Amino acid sequence: MRDLRAILALGLLGVAFGTPASEHAARLAELARQAAAGQPVAKQELQTLADRGDPAAEHLIGHLHLSGKTVPKSEAHALEWFRRAAAKGYLPSVHAIGVIRERGEGALRDLDEALRHYRRAAEAGYARSQTNLGHMLAEGIGVPQDLEEARRWLEKAAAQREPRGEYLLGMLYLEGRGVARDELRGTELVRRAAEGGDRDAQYRLALLLGTGRGVDKDEQQALHWLRRAANQRQRDAQFLLGVAYSRGLYGLARDHAQAAEWLRRSARQGHVEAQYALGVAYYEGRGVRKDASEALGWISEAARNGHPEAMRTMDALRRLRVKPAAIPPPDSEPASAD
């Protein structure tokens, strides 16, 4: 499950300005940018507008509370501000409530309410909610799986060139889920989504180009899209880029230092294969300084996350009565737009 910080990376901050451009919207965008950067005058002006009932300003104050920038971080306060704007029919806030209720933790998580808000905004034509509603229906999240209805909502989102909707619809065609398998159609949708900035689509397009599935094989282009996804912190792409540097794939010269760096980025995001591979790299001193403590820490973490070889390694060490080292703390990395 993505944490609420990652909700911002899904584009909720930007959707406040998904409506036609206006001088007021542009002014709010600039105030939000300045407020997030810690400028008190901008924050106060934005707060004043929100207190007067401006729904876009209310929405942005909600986002400040989600991120904890210049205001106390509080999902509950964010939700309160989103509700104020949603009550006025402001669709980005209706959608934001759905995201928090779908992906929040503890008392914040309420899939029934998430579905209601997504459906409300989707029926009003909000593409991002059409996408999320389609995803929940396709995966049976909080509702019985309905691939036919999921496809209809994803098609509506894709018709508006919503990148995530294009990607999810493309995957239905590639996998033949609820539709006849059509690799050409699926690949085209994935490409459109990748060009629109969806990092999972960029990673998937790299795989398609690397294997020649549904498209002419092109390792140079595969590497291009793999890098783009990895630079957006897509952890599978980071892991594969690390493997590519380690093995000299996609036309790359072998570079174990680069391999270890990308494995580390992926491992810190919880990618179990990357955790194990990074542990092995530390054990062998491949691309990093040889360090038994780091090696044992990452292999132990991979074992706790269910990696079979790591689990066998830890079992063998326990039989030898070797005490596992402390796990190195996962250094936080700044979220980027995705």
N, C-alpha and C positions, 0 to 999 in steps of 0.2 A: 504494500500500500504506500502511495506517495504521501509524504508529510505535507502539512499546509504551506510550508515555505515553497515547496515545489509547485503549489497551485499557481503562484505568481509566474513561474516559468512556463506554465501552460497558456499564458497570455491573458489572464484576467485583468491585469492592470491596463493592458492595451485595449481591451474590448470596450472600455468606457468611451472610446473614441471611434468605435466601429460605425457610428451613425454618420450621416453626411457632415463634412467639415463645416465649421462655422467659427466666427471670431471668438465666441464664448468658449467653445470646445477647445480651441487652440490656447486660449488664456488659461483654462483649467489645466490643460496638459502641462503648460509651463509651470504653473503654481505647484502641481503635484511633483514635478521633477525637482524644483527648488526645495520644496518641503522635505522630500525624501533625502535631499543632500544636507539637510540640517539648517536651512535658512528660516529663522523664526518668523520673519515678516510674511513670507509666502505661506507658511503653515497657518498663521493666524488668519490671513485673508481667506484661505481655503476653508478653515474652520468656521469663519463667520458666514460664508456662503452656505455651508452645510447646515449651520444652526438656523438659517433663514429658510431652509427647506429645499435648496437646490439639489435635485436628485443625483446629478453627476458628481457634485461636490460631496454629497453624502457617501456615494459609492467609493470615492477616492479616499475619504477619511477612513472608511472601512478597510481599505487596503493598507493604509498606514498602520492600522492596528494589527493587521495580519503579519506585516513584516517587522513591526516593532521599531520603525524608523520615526524618530522624533516624538513618538507617543508610546505609552506602555504596550507591550505586545500582549494582545488578548483576542483570541478567536471569538470569545463571547461578545466583546464589544464590536468586533468586526461584523459579526452576524447581526447585531442590533442596528448598525448603520446600513447594512445591506437591506434589512427588512424595511427601514424607513423609505429607502429609494424604491424598493420593489412595490411597496404599497401605492406608489405614484405611477406604477406601470413601467418603471425603468428596467428594461430587459437585461442589461448587463448584470444588474444586482439580482434579478430573479435567477439568472444563471449561476451567479456566485453562490447564492444560497444552496443551489443544487450541488455544486462542487463540494462545499464544506460538508453538507449532509451525506454525500456519497463517500468522501475520502477522509473525513475527520475521524478522530479517535474518541473512544469512550462515549460520553453523553452527546457529543457533537454528531456522531454517526447515526443517521436515520434514513434508511434507504427508501422508505415509503415517501418521506418528504422530499428527498432528492428527486425521485421520479416525478412527483407532482410538479415541482418547480421546473424541471427540464421540459416536461410536457407542455406546461403553460407557455414557456418561452419558445419552444419548438413550434407550437401551433401558431404563434405570432410571427413565425418566420426567422427566428434567431438561429443562425447556422450552427453556432458552437453547441447550443443545447440540442439541436437535431442530431449532431454527432454523438454527444454523450448519451442521449436517450437511445440512439441506435446501438451504441456499444453495450449498454446495460441489457437491452433486449437480446442482442446477439449472444451475450455470454451468460444470460440468465442471472444477472446480479439484482437481487431483490424482487425478481419477477420471473415467471416461467419463461424459458427461452422461446423466442419467436423470431426465427430468422427472416421470415417474410416481412414482418413489420419492421424489423431492424433494417433490412435492405431498403425499404421505402424511405425511412428517415435519413439513412446515409446518402441515398440518391438525392434527396432534397438539399442536404448539406453540400454534397459534391457539385450540384448544379450552381451553387453560390461560390464555388472554388474555395471552400473551407478545407485547408490542407489535411487536417486530421480526419475529416469525413472522407476525403478522397483516399487516404491511406487505408482506412478500415474497410471501405467498399472494395478497394483493390485487393485486399487480402481475402475477402469473401470470394472474389472471382478466381484468385490464384489457388485457393484451397477447395473451391467448389462447394462452399457452405451456403445452402439456401438458394444457390444459383448454379447453372451449368458451368463447369470449369472452363475458364477462358483466360489463358495465360497472356495473350496479347492485350486484352482489355484490362486485365489486372495490372500488368506491368505499366501500361500507359497511365493508369490512375496513380500508381505508386510513384511514377516519375513526376507527375504533376504535383503530388504532395511533397516530394523531396525538393522540388524547385520552389515550392511555397514555404519551405523552412521546417517541415516536420522531421525531427531527428530520427524517429523510428523508420520513417519512409526512406530517409537517406541511407540508413544502415541496410534496409531491405533491398534497396536499389543496388547498393554495392554488392550484395550477395548475388543478385540476379545477373549483374554485369560480369561478376567473377566466374559464374558458372555457365553463362550463356542461356539461362532459362528465360524464355519469352522475349529474348532480345539478343542481338549479336554480342558475343563475348568480347569484352574490352577491359583488360586488366588496368590500363591507365585510368579509365573513367571509374572503374571500381574503386581504385585507390583514392581518387578525388572525392567520391561520395563517402567513403569510409572515413577519411580525414574530417570531412565536414560534420559527420555525425559524432565522431569522437570529440571534436572541439566543442560540441554542444553537450558534452558530458553524457552521451549515450553509452552506458557501461559495456554493452555487448560489443559495440564498435571499438571502444578503447581496448578491450581484451583482444579482439581480433587484430587490431593494429599492432599490439604488442607481440602477438604470435607472428604476424607478418614480418616485423623487424627481426624476430628471433630466427626465423626460418628462411628469410630472403624471399618472401612471396610478393606477388604483384609487381615484380621488377625491382624491388628494393634491395639495396645492399644490406647484408647482415649487420645489425648494430645492436649489440646486447644491452648497451646503456639505454638506448631509446626504447628497447623492448621492456626493460625493467620499469622505466618511467611510466609507460602506458599501462602496464600491468598494475602498477601501484595505484594509478588513478582509478582503474576499474575495481581493484580490490577494496579500496576505501569506500566504494559505493555498494559493497556487499556481493560482488560477483565471485561466486565460490571457486570457479576454475581459475580465476585470476589470483585469488588468495593462495591457492595451492601452488600455482606456477611461480608466484613471487616468493613463497617460502622456499621452493626448490632453488630459485635463483640465488637467494641469500645463502643457502646451504653450500652451493657450488661456487659462489663468488662470481656468478655470471652476470656481468653488467653492473654489479654492485660490489661493495666491499664484503668479503665473506664474513658472515655474522651468524653464529649458531643460535643466539637468542632471538634475533629477528626471524630466522628461519623457523624455529620452533613455534614462535608466536603466531605467524601467519598460517602455518600448517595446522596448528591447533584450532585456529579460527575456522579454517576450511572444514576441519573435521566436525566442529560443532554445527556447521551449516550443512552437513550431510555428504561431503565429498568422500566417495568410497576409498580412494587410495590414501587420502589424508587420515581417514578413520583407521585404516589398517596400520598406518605408520604410528599413530598415537597408541593403538593397542599394543604394538610391539614395544614401544618405549615404556608403556606402563608395566609390561611384563619384565622389562629390564630395570624397573623402578627408577626411571628418569623423570624428574619433576618438570612438568611443562613450564616454560617461561611465561611471564606476563604478556598478554596480548598488547601489541603496540596500539595506542589510541588512534582511531581513524581520523586523521586530520581533516578538518572541514574544508571544503572548496566552495567558492562563491557560485551560487546558482546562475545560470545563464538562460536567456530566453529560449524556449523550445516549443 
